Amino acid sequence: MTKDNSRDCPNRIRELRKARGLTLAQLAQAVGMTTGHVQKLEVGERELTLPVMERVAGALEVAVADLLPPALGGLTDKERRIVDTYREVPSYLRGAFDGMADSQQQWRGRGEIASFPQDETAKRSA
């Protein structure tokens, strides 16, 4: 999602459905609901419970968390790739991810960007 439209769109069902080339009727059939019910889920007129989210996510072949916009705790496509990569790499390689995440904790929520000292080679070429 390129913009934060969580107030206009309470979930990403429509976005994900369209990205997969599915019609409302096809998704409704896949999750065992009426087309009208799925349409109301997409626009937030029906409560999106965990069991319903699991059915919809399964039909769309995404993680349940991916149904939520990032402002509500969901992941962007880039964040999903990072999480999936982390889960797929061998445990001995996860240290690099963990070290990077741990090093940034002091700046979380402050709106600051960490600065790193330049090495001597970079200073000379600047």
N, C-alpha and C positions, 0 to 999 in steps of 0.2 A: 504494500500500500504506500503510495507516494505522499499522501496527505493524511492528517489526523481528522477523520470524519466520524469519530466515535459518538458524537452527539446526534449526528444524522443517521448513522448506521450502527446499531447496537452490536452487530456481529459481522463476520466476514463470509457468511454462508453464500450470499448472492455472488460476491466477488470470486470465491473459490469454485462455485458451481459453473459460472460463466467461463472461468479460466480452463475448466475441463470440458467445455463444450456441451454441457448438459442442460436440458430444458427443465423447467419446474416439474413437469409431469414425469420426466425420467428420474429425477432425484426423489420425488415423492414415491414413485414405485419402488425405488431401491431401498427406501427407509420404511416402507409400509404405512405411509400417511397419505392424506388427500393433498392435492395440489394446493388447495386453499390454505390448509394447515401449514405447509412448508412456506408458502408466500408470507403468511403472518409471522412465522418464525424469522424469516429474512428481515422483515421491517420492524421487528420487536413488539408486535402486537400479541404474541404468545410467549409464555415463559419458556426459556431455553434451559430445561433441567439437565442434570448430568446424564441420565439415561438417554434422553433425546440427543444430547450432544454426542454421546458415544455412537449412536446409530448414524447420525449425519456425518460425523468425522470418518467413520468406517466406509460409508458410501463414497465420500469424497477422497478417500485415501490420504487423510492428513491426521495429525495429532489433534486431540481434543482442544488443547491450548491454542491451536492455530485458528480456531473458530472465533476467537476473541480478538478485537483490535488491540494494538499495542498499548493504547491508553488504559485499557482494562486488564492488562497483564498478559495479553497475547504476544506472539513473537512476529517480528517482521520477517520477510523472506531471508534477509541476510542473517538475522539472529538465528533463525531455524537452521541455516547451513552451518553456523558455528556450533550450535548444540549438537546437531547430527554428526559433525566431524569429531567433536569431542567424544561422543559416545562410541564412535567407530574405531578410533585410534587405539593401539595397544596401551595398556595402563602405564607402561614405562615412558611413553611419550606425552602423557597427560601433564607431566610436571611443567612443561613449558606453558600450557594454558593456565594451570593453577598459579604459577609464579606471576604471570602477567595480571591475572585477576587480583591476586593478593596485593600486588604492588600498587594497584589503583584504588584500593579501598579507602585510603585516607582522603581522596578527592571526591568520593561519591557524594552527590547531593549539593556540592558547593558551587557547581558551575565553573570550576577551575580546570585548567588543562595542565597536566604534569609536564614539566620541562626536564629534558635530559641533557647532561653535559655533552658537548661535541667532542669527538676524539680529535687528536692532533692532525690527522690527515684531512678531516673535514674543515678544520680551521684554516689550514694552509691553502686549500683549494677555493675558499670563499673570497 
